[in-house]
Amino acid sequence: MRHRIIVLGAGYAGAIAAGRLARRLHRDDVAITLVNAESDFVERVRLHQLAVGQDLRPRPLNGMFAGTGVDVRLAKVTGVDVERGTVTVVDADGGRGQEHELEYDTLVYALGSGWSDQGVPGSAEHAHEIASRAGALRLRERLALLDAGRPVVVVGGGLTGLEAATEIAEARPELRVALAARGGLGDWLSPRGRDHLRRVFGRLGITAYEHTEVSGVREDRVVLADGTSIEAAVTVWTTGFAVHPLARATALEVSGSGRIVVDATMRSVSHPDVYAIGDAAQAIGPGDKPLRMSCASGTPMAWQAADAIAARLTGGKLPDVPLRYVNQCVSLGREDGLIQYVTADDRAVRAALTGRLAALYKELVCKGAAWAVAHPLLGIPARRRRVVREPVRPAPAVKASL
């Protein structure tokens, strides 16, 4: 009987993990099932481009994993029972809402995150999000209806907010684009990075409302904590992400934010037959700091988990690769960008790459990430190893930091 591995979620982390497992393990010994609610792989790092009218290349999951030994199941995950080792799903192919139960021996939880309205009144009803393809498409339709001179306000001064504001301003220069940030504009960047960001905002005509607390969203405006407001025909909400709520409903140990607590191999500290990667996982990186929700974290977490699973099944050596950051890549429209180099624990250093060269660098990063997902069996040495034994449910793992 083959060892059953189920991967939940086909974002960057889940899709990469599934492909890497297929490359590491002999298909006669394992059955790998990748469960995802959508039929295509979504390039989440490009959703701000989709929102302004650019078309993204479709990447059907069935085509990507054809011939790999990975079984793609299009379904919505509705429950996980980590005590029984089962996942409950509703198929997305016209199953009339009927639930099915899948059994696993090893589970890779990669359901990721969605947008968070932070509990701000009116944000869920009146603001647009670009954390999902559906949200980006809704924003795309709304922006297309705006006449010249209409105001667009992006709330949130993080990487997603900067990319959304600059993309909209570049694609639609006739609109009045503003960004409201709780802190200073790019205050985590190096002086060189901040200076470049301000120059780009000036060139694109983006108004920055710094040190601004948003207390409410209305249909036609953003309300600030001091009682004033900013006119907004469209509000784009980019204040952070919230993880999928499913993990909190299980017996898995989770953090206060609902992320699954894992050790250095991405293994759950409470249920060793479960691994968590990407935004769904609370992994500790350099400086004893949790890894931030990002593609930059999710991809190496997927490598680590897949290699650890393969090692444990085949009697190989566990991976001992520290997860660290190198840079933060920010697109500032199609013609400009910012590559902020950082320490291992994600703090900005003096060096930064800016301008057209930085835009090309970011584009290569995006293309490389999509290529790695779309070609899951290429670029990895063929080291398929046989499973040496069918492991029993192991004892709880010991917490460890990276």
Secondary structure, 3 states (H helix, E strand, C coil): CCEEEEEECCCHHHHHHHHHHHHHECCCCEEEEEEECCCECCCHHHHHHHHCCCCCCCCEHHHHCCCCCEEEEEEEEEEEECCCCEEEEEECCCCCCCEEEEECCEEEECCCEEECCCCCCCHHHHEECCCCHHHHHHHHHHHHCCCCCCEEEEECCCHHHHHHHHHHHHHCCCCEEEEECCCCCCCCCCHHHHHHHHHHHHHHCCEEECCCCEEEECCCEEEECCCCEEECCEEEECCCEEECCCHHHCCCCECCCCCEEECCCCEECCCCCEEECHHHEECEEHHHEECCCCHHHHHHHHHHHHHHHHHHHHCCCCCCCCCCCCEEEEECCCCCEEEEEECCCCCEEEEEEECHHHHHHHHHHHHHHHHHHHCCCCCCCCCCECCCCCCCCCCCCCCCCC
